[in-house]
């Protein structure tokens, strides 16, 4: 059935309403990107401070008090915290992350358990052969990240009580120059000999070498807790920034498609309206000629 001017008018109105929604979502996504990126930048100096504190503690302890690497059987447990999204309209954000997690964990021996953060990534990982552990609700603001990190650390501690040397990884999408985001991962635990060697290799920023007073081991453990907290907080903030960047890109594509659709609809509407006017003029002229005998 061919469109009428009334039906085209309704389609134009619906497309206009959808365009308003898309523009609002664009504005929200752009604003969210800013707050999460600022949070990541704000963490940089603190993360650096924690790293330097670890360097100071490890260099003074002989042997270091951090857990040394031990051999793990191929059937040992491996845990992975995976940040995704709770909401849609993010393009391939969750699909790329799920594929990256599956590919990366497939190269590691042992029984893997995945803790998804976000309903969308949980559903996507549920389609794989990975074992899903308890999921977490993705925070909707900067202030909600801290309680989430606390919950994750509780789960990590429970796992480490069962298997002290169980590796723990965190997977997240990180903003990347030249791209919207890039899937990446970090091994959080164990803090083995390799980790200690890499940490102590960091150059001290001044010529005045530090000294850890009194309880060096307690200080080291405090820095380790802060290291884990900051690492997870940063991963979550970068994932949320990447999610909103992906949503912004999706909304920009949607807005462009809507603009093209509106252009086509308006063109069809004006053409159909002009055709109706031409028909009415033709009928008037034909009637006039019939009355005048012309």
C-alpha positions in Angstrom: 0.0 0.0 0.0 1.4 3.4 -1.0 1.9 6.0 1.7 -0.4 8.9 2.2 0.5 12.4 3.4 -1.1 11.5 6.8 0.9 8.3 7.2 4.1 10.0 6.1 3.4 12.8 8.6 3.1 10.2 11.4 6.4 8.6 10.4 8.1 11.9 10.3 6.8 12.7 13.8 7.9 9.3 15.2 11.4 9.7 13.6 11.6 13.2 15.2 10.7 11.8 18.6 13.3 9.1 18.2 15.9 11.7 17.2 15.2 13.6 20.4 15.7 10.5 22.5 19.0 9.7 20.7 20.3 13.2 21.2 19.5 13.0 24.9 21.3 9.7 25.2 24.3 11.2 23.4 24.4 14.0 25.9 24.2 11.7 28.8 26.9 9.4 27.4 29.2 12.3 26.7 28.8 13.6 30.2 29.4 10.2 31.7 32.6 9.7 29.7 34.0 12.9 31.2 33.4 12.0 34.8 34.9 8.5 34.5 37.9 9.7 32.6 38.5 12.4 35.2 38.3 9.6 37.9 40.9 7.6 36.0 43.2 10.6 35.7 42.8 11.4 39.4 43.8 7.8 40.3 47.1 8.1 38.3 49.0 9.9 41.0 47.6 7.8 43.8 48.4 4.6 41.9 51.9 5.9 41.4 52.2 6.6 45.1 51.1 3.1 46.0 53.6 1.6 43.6 56.4 3.6 45.1 55.3 2.5 48.6 55.5 -1.1 47.4 59.0 -0.5 46.0 60.2 1.0 49.3 58.8 -2.0 51.3 60.1 -4.7 49.0 63.6 -3.3 48.8 63.9 -3.2 52.6 62.6 -6.7 53.2 65.2 -9.5 52.8 63.7 -11.9 51.9 60.5 -10.0 50.8 57.4 -10.7 52.8 55.2 -10.9 49.7 54.1 -14.4 48.7 56.6 -16.1 46.5 55.6 -18.0 43.4 54.7 -21.6 43.8 54.0 -24.3 41.3 50.4 -24.7 40.6 48.8 -27.9 39.4 47.1 -27.8 36.0 43.8 -28.4 37.8 44.2 -25.4 40.1 41.6 -22.7 40.2 41.7 -19.5 38.2 39.4 -16.6 38.8 38.6 -13.8 36.4 36.7 -10.6 37.1 35.1 -9.4 33.8 33.7 -5.9 33.4 30.9 -5.5 30.9 27.7 -3.5 30.7 24.2 -3.7 32.2 22.5 -1.8 29.4 22.5 -2.2 25.6 23.1 0.2 22.7 26.8 -0.3 23.1 27.7 -1.9 19.8 30.0 -4.9 20.2 31.2 -3.8 23.6 30.2 -7.1 25.4 30.8 -9.4 22.4 34.4 -8.3 21.9 35.1 -8.6 25.6 33.6 -12.1 25.9 35.6 -13.3 22.9 38.7 -11.8 24.4 38.1 -13.5 27.8 37.5 -16.9 26.2 40.6 -16.7 24.0 42.9 -15.5 26.8 41.7 -18.0 29.4 41.9 -20.9 26.9 45.7 -20.5 27.0 45.8 -21.0 30.8 45.7 -24.4 32.4 43.3 -25.1 35.3 39.6 -24.7 36.2 38.4 -21.2 35.3 35.7 -19.3 37.2 34.4 -16.0 35.8 32.8 -13.3 37.9 30.9 -11.1 35.5 30.2 -7.5 36.3 27.1 -6.5 34.4 24.0 -8.4 33.2 24.8 -8.1 29.5 28.3 -9.6 29.8 27.0 -12.3 32.1 24.4 -13.3 29.4 27.1 -13.3 26.8 29.6 -15.4 28.9 26.7 -17.8 29.7 26.8 -18.8 26.0 30.4 -20.0 26.4 31.8 -23.1 28.3 33.2 -21.0 31.1 32.0 -21.5 34.6 30.2 -18.5 35.9 30.5 -17.5 39.5 28.6 -14.9 41.5 27.9 -11.8 39.3 28.0 -8.2 40.4 25.9 -5.2 39.6 27.6 -2.6 37.5 27.8 0.8 39.3 25.9 3.7 37.8 28.1 6.4 39.2 31.6 7.1 40.5 30.5 6.9 44.1 29.1 3.3 43.6 32.5 1.9 42.4 34.0 1.7 45.9 31.3 -0.6 47.4 31.6 -2.8 44.2 35.4 -3.1 44.6 34.8 -4.1 48.3 32.5 -6.9 47.3 34.9 -8.2 44.7 37.8 -8.2 47.2 35.7 -10.2 49.6 35.2 -12.8 46.9 38.9 -12.8 46.1 39.7 -13.3 49.8 37.3 -16.2 50.1 38.9 -17.8 47.0 42.4 -17.3 48.4 41.5 -18.9 51.7 40.7 -22.1 49.7 43.7 -21.8 47.3 46.3 -19.4 48.5 48.1 -19.3 45.1 45.0 -19.1 42.9 45.6 -16.6 40.1 43.1 -13.7 39.8 42.7 -11.7 36.6 40.7 -8.7 35.8 39.4 -8.1 32.2 38.0 -4.8 31.0 37.8 -2.5 28.0 40.2 0.4 28.2 40.0 3.7 26.3 42.6 3.7 23.6 44.0 6.5 21.4 42.9 6.0 17.8 40.2 3.6 18.8 37.1 3.8 21.0 38.4 1.1 23.4 40.6 -2.0 23.5 40.0 -5.2 25.5 42.8 -5.7 28.1 43.5 -7.7 31.2 45.7 -7.6 34.3 46.8 -10.3 36.7 46.1 -9.1 40.2 47.3 -12.1 42.1 49.5 -13.8 43.2 52.1 -11.2 44.0 54.9 -13.7 43.2 58.6 -13.4 42.6 58.1 -12.1 39.1 55.8 -9.3 40.4 58.3 -8.5 43.1 61.2 -8.3 40.7 59.2 -6.0 38.3 58.2 -3.8 41.2 61.7 -3.4 42.7 63.1 -2.6 39.3 61.1 0.7 39.3 63.4 3.7 39.6 63.0 5.9 42.6 62.0 9.5 41.5 64.6 11.3 43.8 68.1 10.7 45.1 66.8 10.4 48.7 66.1 6.7 49.2 63.1 5.9 51.4 63.1 4.1 54.7 60.1 2.1 56.1 59.8 2.7 59.8 58.8 0.0 62.4 56.4 -2.7 61.1 57.6 -3.2 57.6 55.5 -6.3 56.9 52.3 -4.6 58.1 53.1 -1.6 55.9 53.7 -3.9 52.9 50.3 -5.6 53.4 48.6 -2.3 53.7 50.1 -1.2 50.4 49.2 -4.5 48.8 45.5 -3.9 49.8 45.6 -0.4 48.3 47.2 -1.8 45.2 44.4 -4.3 44.7 41.8 -1.7 45.4 43.2 0.9 43.0 43.7 -1.7 40.3 40.1 -2.8 40.5 38.7 0.7 40.8 40.7 1.8 37.8 39.6 -1.1 35.7 35.9 -0.4 36.5 36.3 3.3 35.8 38.0 2.7 32.5 35.4 0.1 31.5 32.6 2.5 32.3 34.3 5.2 30.2 34.7 2.8 27.3 31.1 1.7 27.6 29.8 5.3 27.4 32.2 6.0 24.5 30.8 3.0 22.7 27.3 4.1 23.4 28.1 7.6 22.2 29.5 6.2 18.9 26.3 4.1 18.5 24.1 7.1 19.1 26.1 9.1 16.6 25.5 6.4 14.0 21.8 6.2 15.0 21.5 10.0 14.7 23.0 10.0 11.3 20.7 7.2 10.1 17.7 9.1 11.5 18.7 12.3 9.8 18.9 10.4 6.5 15.6 8.8 7.1 14.0 12.1 7.9 15.4 13.6 4.8 13.9 10.8 2.7 10.6 11.0 4.5 10.3 14.8 4.1 11.3 14.5 0.4 8.6 11.8 -0.1 6.1 13.9 1.9 6.6 17.0 -0.1 6.6 15.1 -3.4 3.3 13.4 -2.5 1.8 16.7 -1.3 2.9 18.4 -4.5 1.4 15.6 -6.5 -1.9 16.0 -4.6 -1.9 19.7 -5.3 -1.2 19.1 -9.0 -4.1 16.7 -9.2 -6.4 19.1 -7.5 -5.4 21.9 -9.9 -5.8 19.6 -12.9 -9.3 18.7 -11.7 -10.2 22.5 -11.3 -8.9 23.3 -14.7 -10.7 20.3 -16.3 -13.9 21.3 -14.6 -13.6 24.9 -15.7 -12.9 23.9 -19.3 -16.0 21.6 -19.2 -18.2 24.4 -17.9 -17.0 26.9 -20.4 -17.0 24.5 -23.3 -13.4 25.2 -24.0 
